[in-house]
Structures are given as C-alpha cells and as structure tokens.
C-alpha cells in the first residue's frame, strides 16, 4: 500500500479508523479507550 506524504515543515497527519461491520457501535461506545491510548502514545512518542 502506498501512502503519499508531503514533507512539509509543520505539516500534520490525519487518519481514519473504520470497522468492517458498520452497524456496530464499537468505535463510539469505547471512544474513551481510544483517547487514553492516543494520550499514552503521545507521552511515549510525542507527536510533532
């Protein structure tokens, strides 16, 4: 898979998370877990 990246100083990344069964509420019913995970990741490997 090829991801295009613009190597611009001060640029940012955007990502989307999907699940195969779009009728499920897994992503929104457990959003707190996702937020905690991203916060922990950012404390270990700071986003620039």
C-alpha positions in Angstrom: 0.0 0.0 0.0 1.3 3.4 -0.9 0.7 6.5 1.3 1.5 9.9 -0.1 3.4 12.1 2.3 4.1 15.8 1.9 7.3 16.5 3.7 6.3 20.0 4.7 7.7 21.5 7.9 4.9 21.9 10.4 2.6 19.5 8.4 0.3 17.1 10.1 -1.2 13.7 9.6 -4.8 12.6 9.6 -6.1 9.1 9.9 -9.5 7.4 9.9 -10.5 4.2 11.7 -13.2 2.0 10.4 -14.6 -1.4 11.2 -16.0 -3.8 8.7 -19.5 -4.1 10.2 -20.7 -0.5 10.1 -23.8 -1.4 12.1 -21.7 -2.0 15.2 -21.0 0.9 17.7 -17.6 -0.4 18.8 -15.7 2.7 18.0 -18.1 5.2 19.5 -19.1 3.1 22.6 -15.4 2.8 23.6 -14.1 6.2 22.5 -12.6 6.7 25.9 -10.2 3.8 25.4 -9.1 5.3 22.1 -8.4 8.7 23.7 -6.4 7.1 26.5 -4.4 5.1 24.0 -3.5 8.1 21.9 -2.6 10.1 25.0 -0.3 7.3 26.3 1.3 7.0 22.8 1.8 10.8 22.7 3.6 10.7 26.1 5.9 7.9 24.9 6.5 9.1 21.3 5.5 12.8 21.1 3.6 13.9 18.1 5.5 16.6 16.2 
